[in-house]
Every structure is written in structure tokens, then in C-alpha cells.
Amino acid sequence: MVLNENTKRVLKYVSNPNLITETTFRKLITICFQGIIDNKPANLNEFDNSKLDIMKELYAALLIAIAEFARHKYTKQMIETYLMVECNFPSIKAADFSGPFEINKLKLLIKLGSIGTHLSRVVDVEWSIDYILKSYALDESDGPLFRVKLITEQFDQETNEKQMGNVTFCCDTQELQDLLYKLKDSLRHCQKILNTSNTI
């Protein structure tokens, strides 16, 4: 299952020709692709005011569908089959969706792949252990020192390339355990959020 039940429920509005005409649907699809690829803000006020709430819901559901189909690398045929079977799309409207998707597929993948890439992400870790036996300030050591280097990757929009960097720090055993605990806690919270969003 690619789309959650709520998204599929909203997409089923498309099957009602009295609610969403072919012309309206094509216009909405154009707005969706312009929003993602060109960062063009959606102007839904050009649609009938009596249907504005439905159009907003449908716009959001179509954006989710576009992103999910791109993420799962669906082909034109796979999209049409999915929309007709799972969302009750008429074949014409399924083709109206899959056609622009296929034309813009590469741009979509590039655009969606660049989301969040302005932030550095950790791609590798190097570490070593130093053990101080004695120093002029201490008669005894407090234990090993850990030298950690986080190797990071960041997308540079000017050169359109990934840039590598690193963050280095030194910590003792207690500080390393604290860091590990905080990372595990963050991971647990992220998994909880993902599980919650998948059940909606």
C-alpha cells in the first residue's frame, strides 16, 4: 500500500464527475506540479467557492500521491492501475494524472531528493581511544578519552554537488554514554512519530 486510507478517501472525490470535472482536475494537476517543481504557491481561489474546501483537501492528497509515487518509483502504467483500482479513478483522469507525472518524473525526483539537503547529514563515523596514564595536572587518569569524527555530507546549491565536511570532538566515557542515550532517545521518538503517521 503506497497511500494511506485517508489520502485514498479524498482522492475518490475524483470519481464524481459532478464534483470534479475533467477540466477542473487537469487544472488542479497543473497547479500541483507547478507547486512542487517551480515552488509556485497554489491559487485555489480560481475554483468554485462552494467546492473550495474539497479542492484544498484534494490538492493536499494529490501532492501526497505525487511524492509517494515518485518515492516508490512508480511507472506510468503502475500509477494508472493503482489510481483506478485503489481510488476509483476513471481511466481518463488516471491518464490525466500519470501523463504529467511521467513528463516531470526526473524533475520531481531531483526536487524531492533535494528536500532537507541544505542540512548536513552524518554519513560515517571515525573514532579512536586515547588513554592518559599520568599528566602534570593529574596523578591518576579518569579513564579513556574518545576522539570522534562525524563525517558529514551537505548539498551545495551553488555548485549542485555534495560537499563533505566533518565535526570532531573529544569526550570521556560518561559524555559518550550521555550522547548515545540521547541518540537512542531521539531514534525512539522518530520511530513513534513514523508509526503514528502510518496508522492515520
ROPA-374110 format. One record per residue (C-alpha): x, y, z; residue number from 1. Coordinates in Angstrom, 1 decimal, m for minus. Layout:
BEGIN
[atom [X; Y; Z]; NUM]
...
END
This chain:
BEGIN
[atom [0.0; 0.0; 0.0]; 1]
[atom [1.5; 3.3; m1.1]; 2]
[atom [m1.1; 5.8; 0.1]; 3]
[atom [m2.8; 5.8; 3.5]; 4]
[atom [m6.6; 5.3; 3.8]; 5]
[atom [m7.4; 9.0; 4.4]; 6]
[atom [m5.5; 10.1; 1.2]; 7]
[atom [m7.3; 7.4; m0.8]; 8]
[atom [m10.6; 8.5; 0.6]; 9]
[atom [m10.0; 12.1; m0.5]; 10]
[atom [m8.7; 11.0; m4.0]; 11]
[atom [m12.0; 9.2; m4.5]; 12]
[atom [m13.7; 12.6; m5.0]; 13]
[atom [m12.2; 12.5; m8.5]; 14]
[atom [m14.5; 9.7; m9.4]; 15]
[atom [m17.5; 12.0; m9.1]; 16]
[atom [m17.8; 13.9; m12.4]; 17]
[atom [m20.4; 16.4; m10.8]; 18]
[atom [m17.9; 17.3; m8.2]; 19]
[atom [m14.6; 17.2; m10.1]; 20]
[atom [m14.9; 17.7; m13.9]; 21]
[atom [m12.1; 16.7; m16.3]; 22]
[atom [m11.2; 20.4; m16.9]; 23]
[atom [m11.1; 21.1; m13.1]; 24]
[atom [m8.9; 18.0; m12.5]; 25]
[atom [m6.4; 18.9; m15.2]; 26]
[atom [m6.1; 22.5; m13.9]; 27]
[atom [m5.6; 21.1; m10.3]; 28]
[atom [m2.9; 18.7; m11.5]; 29]
[atom [m1.1; 21.5; m13.3]; 30]
[atom [m1.2; 23.6; m10.0]; 31]
[atom [0.2; 20.6; m8.1]; 32]
[atom [3.2; 20.0; m10.4]; 33]
[atom [3.9; 23.8; m10.5]; 34]
[atom [3.8; 23.9; m6.7]; 35]
[atom [6.4; 21.1; m6.3]; 36]
[atom [8.7; 21.7; m9.3]; 37]
[atom [8.6; 25.5; m9.5]; 38]
[atom [7.8; 26.4; m5.9]; 39]
[atom [4.8; 28.3; m7.2]; 40]
[atom [2.2; 28.9; m4.5]; 41]
[atom [m1.2; 27.3; m5.2]; 42]
[atom [m4.0; 29.7; m6.0]; 43]
[atom [m7.1; 27.6; m5.4]; 44]
[atom [m9.4; 30.7; m5.3]; 45]
[atom [m10.0; 30.3; m9.1]; 46]
[atom [m12.1; 27.3; m8.3]; 47]
[atom [m15.8; 27.5; m7.3]; 48]
[atom [m16.1; 28.8; m3.8]; 49]
[atom [m18.7; 26.2; m2.9]; 50]
[atom [m16.1; 23.5; m3.6]; 51]
[atom [m13.1; 25.3; m2.1]; 52]
[atom [m12.7; 23.0; 1.0]; 53]
[atom [m12.9; 19.9; m1.2]; 54]
[atom [m10.3; 21.4; m3.6]; 55]
[atom [m7.9; 22.1; m0.7]; 56]
[atom [m8.3; 18.6; 0.6]; 57]
[atom [m7.8; 17.2; m2.9]; 58]
[atom [m4.8; 19.4; m3.6]; 59]
[atom [m3.1; 18.1; m0.4]; 60]
[atom [m4.0; 14.5; m1.3]; 61]
[atom [m2.6; 14.9; m4.9]; 62]
[atom [0.7; 16.3; m3.5]; 63]
[atom [1.0; 13.3; m1.2]; 64]
[atom [0.2; 10.9; m4.2]; 65]
[atom [2.8; 12.6; m6.4]; 66]
[atom [5.5; 12.4; m3.7]; 67]
[atom [4.7; 8.8; m2.8]; 68]
[atom [4.6; 7.6; m6.5]; 69]
[atom [7.9; 9.4; m7.1]; 70]
[atom [9.5; 7.9; m3.9]; 71]
[atom [8.4; 4.4; m4.9]; 72]
[atom [9.5; 4.9; m8.5]; 73]
[atom [6.1; 4.0; m9.9]; 74]
[atom [5.8; 3.8; m13.7]; 75]
[atom [3.0; 5.4; m15.7]; 76]
[atom [1.2; 2.1; m16.0]; 77]
[atom [1.6; 1.3; m12.3]; 78]
[atom [0.2; 4.7; m11.3]; 79]
[atom [m2.9; 4.4; m13.6]; 80]
[atom [m3.6; 0.9; m12.3]; 81]
[atom [m3.2; 2.0; m8.7]; 82]
[atom [m5.5; 5.0; m9.1]; 83]
[atom [m8.2; 3.1; m10.9]; 84]
[atom [m8.2; 0.1; m8.5]; 85]
[atom [m7.5; 1.8; m5.2]; 86]
[atom [m9.0; 5.3; m5.7]; 87]
[atom [m11.8; 4.6; m8.2]; 88]
[atom [m10.3; 7.0; m10.8]; 89]
[atom [m11.9; 6.8; m14.3]; 90]
[atom [m9.3; 5.8; m16.8]; 91]
[atom [m9.2; 9.3; m18.4]; 92]
[atom [m8.5; 11.0; m15.1]; 93]
[atom [m5.9; 8.4; m14.2]; 94]
[atom [m4.2; 9.2; m17.6]; 95]
[atom [m4.5; 12.9; m16.9]; 96]
[atom [m2.5; 12.3; m13.7]; 97]
[atom [0.1; 9.8; m15.0]; 98]
[atom [0.9; 11.8; m18.2]; 99]
[atom [2.2; 14.9; m16.4]; 100]
[atom [3.8; 12.7; m13.8]; 101]
[atom [5.8; 10.8; m16.5]; 102]
[atom [6.8; 14.1; m18.2]; 103]
[atom [8.0; 15.6; m14.9]; 104]
[atom [9.4; 12.5; m13.3]; 105]
[atom [13.1; 13.4; m13.4]; 106]
[atom [12.4; 16.9; m12.2]; 107]
[atom [10.3; 15.5; m9.4]; 108]
[atom [13.0; 13.1; m8.3]; 109]
[atom [15.6; 15.9; m8.2]; 110]
[atom [13.3; 18.3; m6.4]; 111]
[atom [12.2; 15.7; m3.8]; 112]
[atom [15.7; 14.5; m3.4]; 113]
[atom [16.9; 17.9; m2.5]; 114]
[atom [14.5; 18.4; 0.4]; 115]
[atom [16.4; 18.8; 3.6]; 116]
[atom [19.8; 18.6; 1.8]; 117]
[atom [20.7; 22.1; 3.0]; 118]
[atom [21.2; 20.5; 6.3]; 119]
[atom [24.3; 18.4; 7.0]; 120]
[atom [23.8; 14.7; 7.5]; 121]
[atom [26.1; 12.2; 9.1]; 122]
[atom [27.3; 9.6; 6.6]; 123]
[atom [30.2; 8.0; 8.6]; 124]
[atom [32.0; 8.0; 11.9]; 125]
[atom [35.6; 7.6; 12.8]; 126]
[atom [36.8; 7.2; 16.3]; 127]
[atom [39.9; 6.4; 18.4]; 128]
[atom [40.6; 5.9; 22.1]; 129]
[atom [43.3; 7.7; 24.0]; 130]
[atom [44.3; 6.7; 27.5]; 131]
[atom [46.2; 9.2; 29.6]; 132]
[atom [48.2; 7.4; 32.2]; 133]
[atom [49.6; 10.5; 34.0]; 134]
[atom [49.9; 14.2; 33.4]; 135]
[atom [51.4; 17.1; 35.2]; 136]
[atom [48.0; 18.1; 36.5]; 137]
[atom [46.7; 14.6; 37.5]; 138]
[atom [48.2; 11.8; 39.4]; 139]
[atom [45.6; 9.4; 38.1]; 140]
[atom [43.6; 9.1; 34.9]; 141]
[atom [39.8; 9.4; 34.9]; 142]
[atom [39.6; 6.8; 32.1]; 143]
[atom [39.9; 6.8; 28.4]; 144]
[atom [39.2; 9.8; 26.1]; 145]
[atom [37.3; 9.2; 22.9]; 146]
[atom [38.2; 11.2; 19.8]; 147]
[atom [35.2; 11.1; 17.5]; 148]
[atom [34.9; 12.5; 14.0]; 149]
[atom [31.5; 12.7; 12.3]; 150]
[atom [31.9; 12.8; 8.6]; 151]
[atom [29.1; 14.9; 7.1]; 152]
[atom [27.6; 15.5; 3.7]; 153]
[atom [25.7; 18.6; 2.6]; 154]
[atom [24.2; 19.6; m0.8]; 155]
[atom [25.7; 22.9; m2.1]; 156]
[atom [23.1; 24.7; m4.2]; 157]
[atom [25.6; 26.9; m5.9]; 158]
[atom [27.7; 24.0; m7.4]; 159]
[atom [24.8; 21.4; m7.4]; 160]
[atom [27.2; 18.9; m5.7]; 161]
[atom [27.5; 17.2; m2.4]; 162]
[atom [30.2; 18.7; m0.1]; 163]
[atom [31.9; 16.6; 2.5]; 164]
[atom [32.8; 18.0; 5.9]; 165]
[atom [33.4; 16.8; 9.4]; 166]
[atom [32.7; 17.5; 13.1]; 167]
[atom [35.3; 16.5; 15.6]; 168]
[atom [35.1; 16.3; 19.4]; 169]
[atom [36.7; 14.6; 22.3]; 170]
[atom [34.7; 13.2; 25.3]; 171]
[atom [35.1; 10.9; 28.2]; 172]
[atom [33.2; 7.7; 28.9]; 173]
[atom [30.3; 9.4; 30.7]; 174]
[atom [29.9; 12.0; 28.0]; 175]
[atom [29.9; 9.3; 25.3]; 176]
[atom [27.3; 7.3; 27.2]; 177]
[atom [25.1; 10.5; 27.5]; 178]
[atom [25.4; 11.1; 23.8]; 179]
[atom [24.5; 7.5; 23.0]; 180]
[atom [21.5; 7.7; 25.3]; 181]
[atom [20.3; 10.9; 23.6]; 182]
[atom [20.7; 9.4; 20.2]; 183]
[atom [18.7; 6.3; 21.2]; 184]
[atom [16.0; 8.5; 22.7]; 185]
[atom [15.8; 10.6; 19.5]; 186]
[atom [15.5; 7.5; 17.4]; 187]
[atom [12.7; 6.1; 19.6]; 188]
[atom [10.8; 9.4; 19.3]; 189]
[atom [11.2; 9.4; 15.5]; 190]
[atom [10.0; 5.8; 15.2]; 191]
[atom [7.0; 6.7; 17.4]; 192]
[atom [6.1; 9.6; 15.1]; 193]
[atom [6.5; 7.4; 12.0]; 194]
[atom [4.3; 4.6; 13.4]; 195]
[atom [1.7; 7.2; 14.4]; 196]
[atom [1.6; 8.8; 10.9]; 197]
[atom [1.4; 5.3; 9.2]; 198]
[atom [m1.8; 4.5; 11.2]; 199]
[atom [m3.6; 7.7; 10.3]; 200]
END
